[in-house]
C-alpha cells in the first residue's frame, strides 16, 4: 500500500489491457487520462521506441493503493517517470462505479515513447 499524498489535486474530470470496451471502459479511460496527464516524459534517443506497463490498484473511494511496474521498459528513467506519474495521482475524481471491483479495482496502463 502507498500512503496518500496530501495537498495534491485530483485529475480534472479486475485487470484489463488498453482497448477493451465494456460498461466500465469510461472509468478505465478516466484512470489512464488522469495518470498520463501527470507524466513527465523522459528524453529518449532519436528513432527509439520504448514502452512500459504499470499495474495500478484503485480503492472504492478512487484512491491509488498499489503501484507495480508490470512490464519494465529496460530504461530506468522511463520506468521511474511512469511510477512518478502514478504517485502524482493519488486520488481519482470519481469513486469506483457500482459493480466494478470489490473492494478495489486493478488496471494495467501502457506508457509509450516514440
Residue frames relative to the residue before (quaternion, step in Angstrom):
aa qw qx qy qz dx dy dz
X 1.0000 0.0000 0.0000 0.0000 0.00 0.00 0.00
X 0.2376 -0.7570 0.5955 0.1259 3.52 -1.13 0.73
X 0.4519 -0.6866 0.4822 0.3030 3.59 -0.87 0.83
X 0.5201 -0.6112 0.4902 0.3401 3.53 -1.17 0.58
X 0.3581 -0.7072 0.5696 0.2172 3.53 -1.11 0.74
X 0.2948 -0.7663 0.5412 0.1816 3.58 -0.68 1.04
X 0.7731 0.3612 -0.2622 0.4507 3.53 -1.20 0.53
X 0.5956 0.5400 -0.3731 0.4630 3.60 1.24 0.19
X 0.3922 -0.7302 0.5087 0.2329 3.57 -0.81 0.96
X 0.4863 -0.6294 0.5149 0.3199 3.50 -1.25 0.47
X 0.6585 -0.4913 0.3944 0.4117 3.55 -1.30 0.18
X 0.6060 -0.6036 0.3906 0.3404 3.59 -1.14 0.61
X 0.7959 0.3375 -0.2145 0.4546 3.48 0.21 -0.26
X 0.2774 -0.1433 0.7285 0.6097 17.58 -0.11 -13.57
X 0.5083 -0.6742 0.4184 0.3347 3.91 -0.49 0.43
X 0.0194 0.7893 -0.6108 0.0597 3.52 -0.81 1.08
X 0.3663 -0.6988 0.5561 0.2612 3.61 -0.84 0.83
X 0.6498 -0.5044 0.3860 0.4176 3.57 -1.22 0.45
X 0.7750 0.4071 -0.2628 0.4057 3.56 -1.16 0.59
X 0.5957 0.5430 -0.3896 0.4455 3.62 1.18 -0.09
X 0.1952 -0.8027 0.5573 0.0834 3.58 -0.71 1.08
X 0.2046 0.7236 -0.6470 0.1259 3.53 -1.14 0.79
X 0.7811 -0.3342 0.2224 0.4783 3.60 -1.20 -0.25
X 0.7495 0.3839 -0.2076 0.4978 3.60 1.15 -0.52
X 0.3354 0.7613 -0.5004 0.2397 3.60 1.20 0.25
X 0.5949 0.5718 -0.3630 0.4329 3.61 1.10 -0.61
X 0.6649 0.4987 -0.3114 0.4607 3.59 1.04 -0.76
X 0.6287 0.5119 -0.3339 0.4808 3.58 1.02 -0.75
X 0.6339 0.5196 -0.3260 0.4710 3.59 1.04 -0.78
X 0.6284 0.5289 -0.3292 0.4658 3.61 1.03 -0.76
X 0.6363 0.5202 -0.3270 0.4665 3.60 0.92 -0.89
X 0.6826 0.4934 -0.2831 0.4588 3.56 0.81 -1.04
X 0.6544 0.5216 -0.3080 0.4526 3.60 0.90 -0.94
X 0.6766 0.5024 -0.2971 0.4490 3.59 0.85 -0.94
X 0.7005 0.4574 -0.2779 0.4721 3.57 0.85 -0.93
X 0.6840 0.4783 -0.3075 0.4569 3.60 0.86 -0.85
X 0.5824 0.5695 -0.3808 0.4376 3.62 1.15 -0.44
X 0.6880 0.4578 -0.2701 0.4941 3.61 1.21 -0.49
X 0.5253 0.6769 -0.3904 0.3369 3.59 1.28 -0.20
X 0.1606 -0.7458 0.6417 0.0789 3.54 -0.87 1.03
X 0.3002 -0.8060 0.4873 0.1511 3.55 -0.15 1.32
X 0.3526 -0.7285 0.5425 0.2250 3.58 -0.85 0.93
X 0.5499 -0.5905 0.4505 0.3821 3.61 -1.15 0.41
X 0.0853 -0.7656 0.6341 0.0670 3.56 -1.17 0.64
X 0.6058 -0.5559 0.4102 0.3946 3.58 -1.16 0.48
X 0.6128 -0.5698 0.4075 0.3656 3.56 -1.10 0.76
X 0.8164 0.2706 -0.2146 0.4628 3.54 -1.04 0.86
X 0.6009 0.5623 -0.3736 0.4280 3.61 1.20 -0.16
X 0.1447 -0.7462 0.6434 0.0911 3.53 -1.25 0.57
X 0.0836 0.7915 -0.6012 0.0714 3.56 -0.73 1.03
X 0.0126 -0.7887 0.6143 0.0207 3.53 -1.20 0.51
X 0.1012 -0.7591 0.6389 0.0735 3.48 -1.30 0.43
X 0.2499 -0.7389 0.6020 0.1705 3.55 -1.28 0.37
X 0.1318 -0.7811 0.6077 0.0570 3.52 -1.06 0.82
X 0.2935 -0.7250 0.6010 0.1647 3.54 -1.05 0.86
X 0.0433 -0.8034 0.5927 -0.0378 3.55 -0.75 1.11
X 0.1666 -0.7681 0.6111 0.0945 3.56 -0.92 0.94
X 0.1705 -0.7847 0.5946 0.0398 3.54 -0.91 1.08
X 0.3597 -0.7269 0.5419 0.2205 3.59 -0.87 0.95
X 0.7048 -0.4654 0.3216 0.4282 3.58 -1.27 0.22
X 0.6586 0.5071 -0.3132 0.4593 3.61 1.16 -0.50
X 0.5620 -0.5908 0.3903 0.4274 3.59 1.27 -0.29
X 0.4983 0.6566 -0.4230 0.3763 3.60 1.29 0.14
X 0.4225 -0.6625 0.5553 0.2726 3.56 -1.11 0.74
X 0.0797 -0.8403 0.5362 0.0012 3.59 -0.61 1.15
X 0.7952 0.1283 -0.0662 0.5890 3.60 1.24 -0.23
X 0.0355 -0.7735 0.6327 -0.0102 3.53 -1.07 0.89
X 0.1404 0.7699 -0.6163 0.0874 3.57 -0.99 0.87
X 0.3730 -0.6764 0.5826 0.2530 3.56 -0.92 0.90
X 0.1850 -0.8296 0.5214 0.0751 3.59 -0.30 1.25
X 0.7701 0.0844 -0.0791 0.6273 3.59 1.22 -0.40
X 0.2378 -0.7943 0.5437 0.1301 3.59 -0.13 1.27
X 0.4828 -0.6830 0.4794 0.2658 3.54 -1.17 0.67
X 0.4764 -0.6336 0.4650 0.3942 3.56 1.16 -0.58
X 0.6708 0.3988 -0.2707 0.5637 3.57 1.35 -0.07
X 0.3875 -0.7680 0.4572 0.2259 3.59 -0.38 1.22
X 0.6288 0.5308 -0.3460 0.4506 3.63 1.03 -0.68
X 0.6326 0.5278 -0.3226 0.4660 3.58 1.01 -0.81
X 0.6926 0.4807 -0.2848 0.4563 3.57 0.77 -1.02
X 0.6521 0.5084 -0.3113 0.4685 3.59 0.99 -0.82
X 0.6495 0.5174 -0.3279 0.4505 3.61 0.99 -0.77
X 0.6380 0.5154 -0.3216 0.4732 3.59 1.07 -0.73
X 0.6556 0.4995 -0.3154 0.4703 3.58 0.90 -0.88
X 0.6522 0.5132 -0.3146 0.4608 3.59 0.97 -0.82
X 0.6114 0.5488 -0.3508 0.4493 3.61 1.04 -0.70
X 0.6574 0.4894 -0.3097 0.4820 3.59 0.97 -0.82
X 0.6659 0.5036 -0.3040 0.4588 3.59 0.90 -0.90
X 0.6543 0.5103 -0.3040 0.4680 3.60 1.17 -0.56
X 0.7048 0.3669 -0.2346 0.5601 3.58 1.32 -0.10
X 0.0221 0.8677 -0.4964 0.0147 3.60 0.56 1.11
X 0.7994 0.1665 -0.0789 0.5718 3.58 1.21 -0.41
X 0.3170 -0.7359 0.5693 0.1838 3.56 -0.85 1.00
X 0.5862 -0.6243 0.3858 0.3432 3.61 -1.11 0.56
X 0.7615 0.2621 -0.1678 0.5685 3.59 1.23 -0.26
X 0.4605 -0.6511 0.5151 0.3143 3.62 -1.04 0.69
X 0.6847 -0.4445 0.3516 0.4582 3.57 -1.27 0.17
X 0.4584 -0.6629 0.5084 0.3033 3.59 -0.96 0.78
X 0.6036 -0.5474 0.4297 0.3891 3.57 -1.15 0.58
X 0.7907 0.3000 -0.2364 0.4784 3.56 -0.93 0.94
X 0.6718 0.4348 -0.2962 0.5215 3.60 1.27 -0.05
X 0.8424 0.0117 -0.0430 0.5370 3.55 -0.48 1.19
X 0.0741 0.7793 -0.6192 0.0610 3.50 -1.15 0.68
X 0.5319 -0.3764 -0.7256 0.2210 1.70 -0.62 2.37
X 0.7627 0.2875 -0.1940 0.5458 3.61 1.22 0.00
X 0.3469 -0.7302 0.5625 0.1730 3.54 -1.35 0.14
X 0.1647 -0.7863 0.5911 0.0726 3.57 -0.96 0.91
X 0.0222 -0.7878 0.6147 -0.0314 3.53 -0.96 0.95
X 0.2597 -0.7297 0.6076 0.1757 3.58 -1.20 0.57
X 0.1136 -0.7988 0.5904 0.0188 3.53 -0.83 1.07
X 0.2832 -0.7512 0.5760 0.1542 3.57 -0.97 0.92
X 0.1119 -0.7461 0.6536 0.0606 3.52 -1.13 0.82
X 0.0585 -0.8181 0.5719 -0.0145 3.59 -0.80 1.04
X 0.0984 -0.7439 0.6576 0.0672 3.51 -1.20 0.73
X 0.0077 0.7956 -0.6047 0.0343 3.55 -0.91 0.96
